[in-house]
Amino acid sequence: MSAKSILVVEDDPNMREEVSETLEDEGYEVAAASCVDEALVLARRHQFDLLVTDVRMPGSDGVDGFKALKQLQPELRCIIISGYSDKDASSRAISIEVNEWIAKPFKGADLIKAADRVLNSGNWAAHYLEMVQKAPVTLISTAVSLFKRDKNAKLNKARDRAFLALHTAIRSNYVDARTANAFFSRLLEYDRGYREFLATNDEDLKNQLISSYISDFQMLAAMANSQATSLGSGDIPPTEFRFFYNAVQQKKVTVDDFKLSTILKDIDINELGQSPDLYDLRQMMWGKAA
């Protein structure tokens, strides 16, 4: 099997070289550009699996660059690396469904882990499915449905987009902990409805859930401060949610972990004693006492 191909776009020559070498050392084929215009030239000549791009650069920024590159290569995926908190860029990144946002400074291991997850999402889905299928907890049946992509595909896609949007919003500092709590509390409630749907096969409930997940995705992508204020503060105690919020910002919680966060939140950690992987994951996200 040929190596995956990655396009790196970074205007700082030292950072461009560092990122490129880190990925090349992992066996990826890497091409590098100093700006979006150079990247577009390369994309017309070569096919890429992944874009790794800075946001702030002369000319078009990295988010608009991804949008333009996707017009040439619709299957292209994207990791944003950024040292700035830019709400406009974050909003646009959410809208076009950037796969991962890594805040600078970051370690090479953070980039390697993100690239592996984004490029091998099918393998990771299988890994999580195997993990949850082994868990002797009834509530985990919801998670099994989430990772069986042929079942409830439209519902799962809407859910995935909402969770990716909130994960990006937290990673990019687009939302503070209070606003994130409000959105997460809504997702927690929708997922409880998802479990009800699995028990009843109520098509009206299914359609309602799809609309709810889509609505939250759209709200995050176009959120104004007035909208954030109207959401309130969320249902999870602030100290408890801050632990989770920090874990996401500190790159401990991947997008795939994040998709399990609501389900694990609803499980007493003591019920996971026979599932060490899920036990550790829940503790990492929510702490021992949650």
NORMOPE-V11172 format. One record per residue. N is the residue number from 1. RES is the residue in three letters. SS is DSSP state (A for helix, B for strand, O for the rest). PSI is psi in whole degrees, -180 to 180 (none if undefined). D_FIRST is the distance of its C-alpha to the first C-alpha in whole Angstrom. Layout:
# NORMOPE-V11172
n/res/ss/psi/d_first
N/RES/SS/PSI/D_FIRST
N/RES/SS/PSI/D_FIRST
This chain:
# NORMOPE-V11172
n/res/ss/psi/d_first
1/MET/O/133/0
2/SER/O/155/4
3/ALA/O/148/7
4/LYS/O/147/9
5/SER/B/129/12
6/ILE/B/136/15
7/LEU/B/121/19
8/VAL/B/128/22
9/VAL/B/113/25
10/GLU/O/127/28
11/ASP/O/-24/31
12/ASP/O/118/32
13/PRO/A/-36/31
14/ASN/A/-44/31
15/MET/A/-39/29
16/ARG/A/-44/27
17/GLU/A/-42/26
18/GLU/A/-46/26
19/VAL/A/-44/23
20/SER/A/-46/21
21/GLU/A/-38/21
22/THR/A/-44/21
23/LEU/A/-38/17
24/GLU/A/-37/16
25/ASP/O/-20/17
26/GLU/O/4/15
27/GLY/O/6/12
28/TYR/O/150/12
29/GLU/B/125/13
30/VAL/B/132/16
31/ALA/B/147/19
32/ALA/B/146/22
33/ALA/B/152/26
34/SER/O/-9/29
35/CYS/O/171/30
36/VAL/A/-39/29
37/ASP/A/-43/30
38/GLU/A/-40/28
39/ALA/A/-39/25
40/LEU/A/-38/26
41/VAL/A/-46/26
42/LEU/A/-39/22
43/ALA/A/-22/21
44/ARG/A/-16/23
45/ARG/A/-29/21
46/HIS/O/152/17
47/GLN/O/135/15
48/PHE/O/149/15
49/ASP/O/-29/14
50/LEU/B/140/17
51/LEU/B/129/20
52/VAL/B/115/22
53/THR/B/144/25
54/ASP/B/165/29
55/VAL/O/-61/32
56/ARG/O/115/35
57/MET/O/159/34
58/PRO/O/143/37
59/GLY/O/-143/36
60/SER/O/142/34
61/ASP/O/176/33
62/GLY/A/-33/30
63/VAL/A/-48/30
64/ASP/A/-32/31
65/GLY/A/-43/29
66/PHE/A/-42/26
67/LYS/A/-43/28
68/ALA/A/-41/28
69/LEU/A/-34/25
70/LYS/A/-25/24
71/GLN/A/-30/26
72/LEU/A/-37/24
73/GLN/O/86/21
74/PRO/O/-26/22
75/GLU/O/1/19
76/LEU/O/138/19
77/ARG/B/167/19
78/CYS/B/136/22
79/ILE/B/124/23
80/ILE/B/134/26
81/ILE/B/129/28
82/SER/B/142/32
83/GLY/O/8/35
84/TYR/O/152/37
85/SER/O/105/39
86/ASP/O/103/39
87/LYS/A/-35/40
88/ASP/A/-45/39
89/ALA/A/-41/35
90/SER/A/-44/35
91/SER/A/-45/36
92/ARG/A/-36/34
93/ALA/A/-40/31
94/ILE/A/-44/32
95/SER/A/-40/33
96/ILE/O/8/29
97/GLU/O/54/28
98/VAL/O/137/26
99/ASN/O/-29/23
100/GLU/B/143/25
101/TRP/B/121/28
102/ILE/B/120/28
103/ALA/B/139/32
104/LYS/O/148/32
105/PRO/O/154/33
106/PHE/O/161/30
107/LYS/O/156/28
108/GLY/A/-36/25
109/ALA/A/-34/24
110/ASP/A/-43/25
111/LEU/A/-42/22
112/ILE/A/-45/19
113/LYS/A/-43/20
114/ALA/A/-44/21
115/ALA/A/-42/17
116/ASP/A/-44/16
117/ARG/A/-44/18
118/VAL/A/-42/18
119/LEU/A/-22/14
120/ASN/O/43/13
121/SER/A/-34/17
122/GLY/A/-41/16
123/ASN/A/-40/15
124/TRP/A/-37/18
125/ALA/A/-41/20
126/ALA/A/-39/20
127/HIS/A/-46/21
128/TYR/A/-37/24
129/LEU/A/-45/25
130/GLU/A/-40/25
131/MET/A/-48/27
132/VAL/A/-28/29
133/GLN/A/-25/30
134/LYS/O/-11/31
135/ALA/O/127/34
136/PRO/O/50/37
137/VAL/O/125/38
138/THR/A/-39/39
139/LEU/A/-26/38
140/ILE/A/-15/35
141/SER/A/-31/35
142/THR/A/-45/34
143/ALA/A/-36/31
144/VAL/A/-43/30
145/SER/A/-36/30
146/LEU/A/-34/29
147/PHE/A/-2/25
148/LYS/O/93/26
149/ARG/O/-16/24
150/ASP/O/-8/26
151/LYS/O/132/29
152/ASN/O/45/32
153/ALA/A/-43/29
154/LYS/A/-41/31
155/LEU/A/-45/33
156/ASN/A/-37/30
157/LYS/A/-43/29
158/ALA/A/-41/32
159/ARG/A/-47/32
160/ASP/A/-44/29
161/ARG/A/-40/30
162/ALA/A/-42/33
163/PHE/A/-40/32
164/LEU/A/-41/29
165/ALA/A/-46/32
166/LEU/A/-38/34
167/HIS/A/-46/32
168/THR/A/-40/31
169/ALA/A/-39/35
170/ILE/A/-47/36
171/ARG/A/-39/33
172/SER/O/3/34
173/ASN/O/27/38
174/TYR/O/-33/39
175/VAL/O/144/41
176/ASP/O/177/43
177/ALA/A/-37/43
178/ARG/A/-48/46
179/THR/A/-41/44
180/ALA/A/-39/41
181/ASN/A/-43/43
182/ALA/A/-46/44
183/PHE/A/-44/41
184/PHE/A/-40/40
185/SER/A/-37/43
186/ARG/A/-45/42
187/LEU/A/-37/39
188/LEU/A/-42/40
189/GLU/A/-40/43
190/TYR/A/-40/40
191/ASP/A/-30/38
192/ARG/A/-37/41
193/GLY/A/-35/42
194/TYR/A/-44/38
195/ARG/A/-38/39
196/GLU/A/-41/43
197/PHE/A/-43/41
198/LEU/A/-30/39
199/ALA/A/-27/42
200/THR/A/-20/44
201/ASN/O/36/41
202/ASP/O/109/44
203/GLU/A/-34/42
204/ASP/A/-41/45
205/LEU/A/-41/43
206/LYS/A/-47/40
207/ASN/A/-36/41
208/GLN/A/-41/43
209/LEU/A/-43/40
210/ILE/A/-46/37
211/SER/A/-38/40
212/SER/A/-46/41
213/TYR/A/-44/37
214/ILE/A/-41/37
215/SER/A/-42/40
216/ASP/A/-38/39
217/PHE/A/-48/36
218/GLN/A/-37/38
219/MET/A/-42/41
220/LEU/A/-39/38
221/ALA/A/-24/37
222/ALA/O/30/41
223/MET/O/134/43
224/ALA/O/164/46
225/ASN/A/-35/48
226/SER/A/-36/50
227/GLN/A/-41/48
228/ALA/A/-41/47
229/THR/A/-39/50
230/SER/A/-17/51
231/LEU/O/-21/48
232/GLY/O/-160/50
233/SER/O/-3/49
234/GLY/O/168/47
235/ASP/O/-13/48
236/ILE/O/134/46
237/PRO/O/134/48
238/PRO/A/-42/48
239/THR/A/-41/47
240/GLU/A/-43/45
241/PHE/A/-34/43
242/ARG/A/-37/43
243/PHE/A/-47/41
244/PHE/A/-46/38
245/TYR/A/-44/38
246/ASN/A/-39/38
247/ALA/A/-38/35
248/VAL/A/-47/33
249/GLN/A/-32/34
250/GLN/O/13/34
251/LYS/O/18/30
252/LYS/O/-29/30
253/VAL/O/112/30
254/THR/O/171/26
255/VAL/A/-40/26
256/ASP/A/-39/25
257/ASP/A/-45/28
258/PHE/A/-36/30
259/LYS/A/-18/30
260/LEU/A/-5/31
261/SER/A/-38/34
262/THR/A/-41/37
263/ILE/A/-46/36
264/LEU/A/-29/36
265/LYS/A/-34/39
266/ASP/O/1/41
267/ILE/O/132/41
268/ASP/O/128/43
269/ILE/A/-28/41
270/ASN/A/-21/43
271/GLU/A/-12/41
272/LEU/A/16/38
273/GLY/O/-29/39
274/GLN/O/4/37
275/SER/O/78/34
276/PRO/A/-35/33
277/ASP/A/-45/30
278/LEU/A/-35/32
279/TYR/A/-49/35
280/ASP/A/-38/34
281/LEU/A/-43/32
282/ARG/A/-42/35
283/GLN/A/-39/37
284/MET/A/-36/35
285/MET/A/-41/35
286/TRP/A/-7/39
287/GLY/O/171/41
288/LYS/O/-36/43
289/ALA/O/-14/46
290/ALA/O/none/44
